[in-house]
């Protein structure tokens, strides 16, 4: 039985994706920091956030 949502493989994969996207977007041009970079990061953070089961 799972004790924590962080034990879910889907959450772990989504979190890894999130970290990778942050590494990639860190290399984007500075003029994109508040535009495209911000939008991509917000969308990728929503993935692991929405995989957590509701109790």
TORKOL-4160 file (C-alpha; in steps of 0.2 Angstrom, whole numbers, padded with zeros to 4 digits, m for minus):
55
<pt num="1" X="0000" Y="0000" Z="0000"/>
<pt num="2" X="0006" Y="0017" Z="m0004"/>
<pt num="3" X="0009" Y="0029" Z="0010"/>
<pt num="4" X="0013" Y="0044" Z="0000"/>
<pt num="5" X="0010" Y="0051" Z="m0017"/>
<pt num="6" X="0028" Y="0053" Z="m0020"/>
<pt num="7" X="0029" Y="0034" Z="m0021"/>
<pt num="8" X="0019" Y="0034" Z="m0037"/>
<pt num="9" X="0030" Y="0031" Z="m0052"/>
<pt num="10" X="0019" Y="0043" Z="m0062"/>
<pt num="11" X="0023" Y="0057" Z="m0049"/>
<pt num="12" X="0042" Y="0053" Z="m0049"/>
<pt num="13" X="0042" Y="0054" Z="m0068"/>
<pt num="14" X="0033" Y="0070" Z="m0069"/>
<pt num="15" X="0045" Y="0077" Z="m0056"/>
<pt num="16" X="0060" Y="0072" Z="m0066"/>
<pt num="17" X="0052" Y="0080" Z="m0081"/>
<pt num="18" X="0050" Y="0096" Z="m0071"/>
<pt num="19" X="0068" Y="0096" Z="m0066"/>
<pt num="20" X="0074" Y="0093" Z="m0083"/>
<pt num="21" X="0063" Y="0107" Z="m0090"/>
<pt num="22" X="0070" Y="0119" Z="m0077"/>
<pt num="23" X="0088" Y="0115" Z="m0083"/>
<pt num="24" X="0083" Y="0117" Z="m0101"/>
<pt num="25" X="0074" Y="0134" Z="m0099"/>
<pt num="26" X="0088" Y="0141" Z="m0088"/>
<pt num="27" X="0098" Y="0141" Z="m0104"/>
<pt num="28" X="0085" Y="0152" Z="m0113"/>
<pt num="29" X="0089" Y="0170" Z="m0118"/>
<pt num="30" X="0086" Y="0182" Z="m0104"/>
<pt num="31" X="0073" Y="0192" Z="m0114"/>
<pt num="32" X="0062" Y="0176" Z="m0113"/>
<pt num="33" X="0063" Y="0175" Z="m0094"/>
<pt num="34" X="0046" Y="0183" Z="m0090"/>
<pt num="35" X="0038" Y="0177" Z="m0106"/>
<pt num="36" X="0041" Y="0159" Z="m0114"/>
<pt num="37" X="0052" Y="0153" Z="m0099"/>
<pt num="38" X="0039" Y="0157" Z="m0086"/>
<pt num="39" X="0025" Y="0150" Z="m0096"/>
<pt num="40" X="0034" Y="0133" Z="m0099"/>
<pt num="41" X="0039" Y="0132" Z="m0081"/>
<pt num="42" X="0022" Y="0135" Z="m0074"/>
<pt num="43" X="0014" Y="0122" Z="m0086"/>
<pt num="44" X="0027" Y="0109" Z="m0081"/>
<pt num="45" X="0025" Y="0112" Z="m0063"/>
<pt num="46" X="0006" Y="0108" Z="m0065"/>
<pt num="47" X="0010" Y="0090" Z="m0071"/>
<pt num="48" X="0016" Y="0083" Z="m0054"/>
<pt num="49" X="0004" Y="0094" Z="m0045"/>
<pt num="50" X="m0011" Y="0086" Z="m0054"/>
<pt num="51" X="m0005" Y="0068" Z="m0052"/>
<pt num="52" X="m0007" Y="0068" Z="m0033"/>
<pt num="53" X="m0022" Y="0058" Z="m0028"/>
<pt num="54" X="m0036" Y="0066" Z="m0019"/>
<pt num="55" X="m0040" Y="0059" Z="m0002"/>
